Amino acid sequence: MNSEFTIAVHSLVFLAHLPDHMATSEEIAVNVSTHSARIRKVMGFLRKAGYVSTKEGIGGGFILSCNPNEVTLGEIYRLTCQGSLKPSWCSGDENKPCVISSKMDLLMGKVFIDAEKQMEIYFDGHTIGSMLEQIRAFECPQSNKEQLS
């Protein structure tokens, strides 16, 4: 899994917290604690998929263009990093005579595909809106409450 998923979810929850408010990539980056260039890259994916809209120029930025209660984390996972759970390298060698070495990559590939399916089912049970509700339910110190506004 890559950080684009976390950045996308964080950004969407942040925008859901600010309904009808444009947020610049710099504002989102400060909240996510990353560089604004990374935010713009991820927001590009989200814009193309219809989750956010953009306005350029003075007063511009990103705004949520979807219902946060209908967007699941599963959708965002599939958009940003589906298939990335399986490592790019696995032990073993299909050309070796040992049944363990020759079949381990095939077996681990199946294990990771099955695990990813289960994870997507779990993510499908959570929405951007439910994530915002869970964050609001946390007892935050006063300084954090002020920063969320």
C-alpha positions, 0 to 999 in steps of 0.5 A: 500500500502506498501513502497516496491512499492515506493522503487521499482519505485525509484530504477528503475528510478535511474537505468534508469538514469544510463544506462549501469551502475551497481549500488550497493545496497548501492548506491541505498540505499543512493539515496532512503534514506533507508537501503541497506537490504531493497533495496536487498529485493526489488531488488530480486523481480525485478530481479526474474521478469526480470527488473534488472540483477545482477553481484556479486563481485567487480564491481558488483551490479544491472543494468536495464535489461528492457526498462524503457519506456515499464515498467509501474508503474502498473506492479511494483504495481502488483509485489510488493503490489497488494491487499494491499490497503484494510486494514486488519481489517474493522468495523462491524461483519457479525454475528450481526443482524444489516444490517449495521454491518453485511454487512459493511466488504463486502461492504468496500471490494468491494470499496477497490477492485474497488479503486485498479482497478482504481489506477492500470489503472492510474499506467498503464499510467505511465512508469519508463521512463516517471517518469525519464522524469518528474524528469528531467523536475523539476527545481532542485537546483544545489546540487540536479543535482550533486547528480543525476549524 
